[in-house]
Amino acid sequence: MKVLVTGATGFTGSRVVPLLLQSGYQVRCLTRATSDRAPLSALTVEWVTGDLSNPETLAAALRGVDALVNIASLGFGHADSILRSAKEAGVRRAIFISTTAIFTQLNAGSKSVRLAAEEAIQASGLDYTILRPTMIYGSPRDRNMWRLIRLLRLTPVMPIFGDGESLQQPIFVDDVAQAVLRALQTDATIGKSYNIAGKAPLAYNQVIDTVASALGRRVWKLHLPYMPIVRILQFTEQIRLRLPIKAEQVLRLNENKAFSNEEAQRDFGFSPRGFEEGIRTEISNIQ
């Protein structure tokens, strides 16, 4: 069985491709000319250069494959083109990575695009499965926990915007990759959408404490009222002053982001690791 993977060289894609190969799939990877193929350079895959915004290269990449694994973001408005090209190429089976960020109460810029993408997938007639991971972590390539690890290594004081009690449920990158593989292999997932998260939710205060403990560090948490910080950040963004953190990120940290894995566990045996195990694995891999 031949599978086309988009987003193959990215953080998550570079973990999915080896699993597909180990399971006996032939893998074709669609990448931009500027993509860094180094993470997959030792693997036997077929490379196709193209872009999701280019229907011609997308159609060529899909020709002759049996399934699509779309790990590339759905937040850039390419869903209609992908679906149209898949149907024209006769590809019926497809796995799409979305995100639990679609459930945010914030007026995030990409939320409407991602929701429209999911609606289009569900109406496409394809044998689709949508997987919605929470925040993905697991290596220096992640955009969140690795930054937190670096910060906690440098300072004994951690500023927290808000009370730190909002629930988080990060998911380890290899658990996302396993979910992709198992969903592809399980017919019971066809026509369904799943939220996939870490083993259990924990408060942001617990996230800080867990990372600090894994680093062998003692950290004092400094709680600050978050709305004044948000207003200051919104002002700096209006005058186009770039800071390391955005107002939306602070607001997100004060939203509960806890999700049940029950349906994914029932349908394809999804069993993710807990955050303590995952963060210790990440730290051990980079020391």
N, C-alpha and C positions, 0 to 999 in steps of 0.2 A: 504494500500500500504506500503510495507516494503522497506526502503532505507538503503543502506550501506554508511556510511560516513567515509572517510579517513581523517586524520588530525583533528579528532573531538576534541581532547583535547587542540589544539593550540589556538592562539589568536582569529582567525576568526572562526574556527570550534566550539569553545565553545559558540559562539553566534548563529551559524546556528542550532545546535542540538535542543535547546529549541524551536525555531520557528517551526521546523518540527514537534515536538511533539504537540505543541499547535494547529497545523493545521491538526492533526489527523493521521500523518504518524507514522508507527512503525519504530524505528531506531535501527540499528545495527552499532556499532562502532568498526573499526579495529584499534587497538593500539599496539605499541611495549610493551614488558614486562617492559621496563623502563619508560613508559609514566606516567605522573602524572594525575590520573583520578579525582582528587579533584574538578576541576571546574564543573564537571558533576555528582558528587557523589549523589546529591539529586534527580536526574532524573531517570525515568524508561526507561533504554535503555539496549540492549543486547550487551555484551562485547565479542569481539573475539580478542585473542592475536595473533599477527602475524607481518609480515613485507612485505612491497611492493616489496622487492627484493627476497622474497621467494614465488615462484609460488604456492606451495602446500597450504600454509596458506592463500594466496590471493584467490585462487580458492574456498577454504572452506568458506571464509568470504562472497563471492559473491553468493554462492549457496542458492537459495530460495528467493533472493531479487528481487524487481521489478525495482529498479533504483539505480544508483551509483551517489553519490555526492563526487567528488574527490577534497578535499580542500588541501590535501598534495601537496607539491611543485612538479612541473613538471621539476624542474631544476636538478634532480639527476639521470635522465636516466631511470626511471621506466615505462615510458608511454607504451612501447611495451608490457611489461609484464601485465600491467593493462588491456590494450585493449584485449589482447589474452585471459586472464582469464575471462573477462566480456563476451566475445562472447562464450566461452566454457560453461559458466554457463547459457547462454540464456538471459543475461541482455542486453536490447536494449537501454533504456533511461539512459543518463549520463550527468551530469553537471561537467565541469572541470574549476577550478580556475587557470588561467594563470596570466599574469602581463603585464602592458603597458611598462615594462622595455625592452621588446623585440624590441621596437622602438628606443632604444638608438643608438646614432652614435658611441658610444665607443665600443671597442673590449672586452666587458665583457665576462668573462669565461663561464658563464652559458647561454649566449644568444643563441648560436648555439644549445645547448641541448633543450632549451625551444622552439625554432623555429621548430626543428625536431619533438618535441612532438606534437605541434599543427598540423603539417602536417600529422602526423600519425593518430591523432584523426579525422581530416577531411576526411581522406581516409579510415577510419575504417568500415564504413557502419553502425555505431551506430547512434541512434537518439541523437546526441550530442548537447550541447550548451557550448560554451567557454565564460567565463567572465574574462575580464582583468582589475582588479582594478589598480588604481594608488597607491601611498603610503597610507597604511592603518594606521589609528590612532584611539584613543578613550579610552585608559586605560593605567595603568602602564605597561601593557604587550606589548605595541607597542614599536618599536625599535627606533623611531625618535622623535616624538613630546614630549613624556614623558621625554626624555633626554634634549630636548630644554627647557621644563618647569622647570626642575631641575636646569639647568644652569642659566636661567633668574632669578630664585629665589635667586641665590647666588651672581650674579655679575651685576653691573650697566652698564658694558661695554660688548658689544657683537661683537666679531671679525667676519667679513664676508669676505670670500675669493672671490673677484670679486666685481662687482658693485651691486649685489643683485637684479638685474632687471629681471633675468630669471624667467619664469612663473612656478608656482607650482599649483597643484590642488589635494590636499590630500582628501581622502574619509574616512568618519566616519565608523567604523567597523560595526555598526548596519545597515548602509545602504548597505554594502556588503552582510550581512546576508539576508536582505529583498530581494535583487536582486537575490540571490540564490533561495530563496523560490518561488518568482514570476516567475523566468525563468523555474523552475521545473513544475510549474502549468500551463504554457502557451505553447501550441503547436506551436505557431507562432515563438518560439525561436529555434525550432529544426533545426539543420543544419546551425546555425549561430554563429558568434562570435561578442562580444560586448566589447567595451571599457567602463568602468564605472569609474566615477570620482566625485569629489565634485561638488557643485552647479555651481561654477564659478572659473576660474583661478585667481591667484593673484601673484604679484611679491614676491620674497623671503623677500625683505624689508618689505612688507606688512604682511607677515607671522610673522616676528619678532614683528612688531608693534602690531599686533592683539593679540598675546600671551601675550606680556607685558601689554597691556591694560586690558586683562582678569585677569591678576595677580595683577592689580593695581600698576604696577611698571613703573618707567621711565627708559628707557634704551637708552644708546648712542651707535650707530652703528659705528664700526671701520672698514672701508673698506680697504682691503689689496689686492695687485695684486696677482691673484691666480696661475699663471703659475710658478713663483719661488717656491711657496709653494708646488705645485704638484711635481716639480723636487726634492725637498728636501724629500718629502714623498716617492717618487719612490726609491730614494737612500736608505732610511731607510728600506724599504721593501726588497730591494735586499740584505742587510746585516742582514735581519731578526730581525730588531729592531721593536718591537711592540709598536705602538702608538694608542691613542684613535680614530684617524681618518685616513682613507686611501686615497691615491691619487685618486682612482676611485670615492670616495664619493665627493671629492671637484669638480672633473670634472662634475659629475652628477648635482651638485647644479648649475652649469653654463650652463646646457641644459634647453631649454624650455620643460616643461612637461604639456602641456595643451591639453585637449581632449574633444570632443563633446559627450554629452549624448543623442543626438537626436534620434538615432536608438533605444537605450534601452528604452527611454521614450515612443516612438511610439509603440514598440512591447510588452512591459510588464509593462508600467506605472512607470518606474524608476523615482524617484523624490528625489534626495539626499538633505541633509541639507547643508547650507553654512558653511564655515570654522569658522566664528565667533561663530555661534551657537554650532558647534561641539566642538571647543576647550574649550568653557565655560562649556559645559557638562562634558568634560573630567576632567577639573580642579575641578568642583563642586563634582564630584564623588570620588575624592581622597583627598579632604580637610577634 
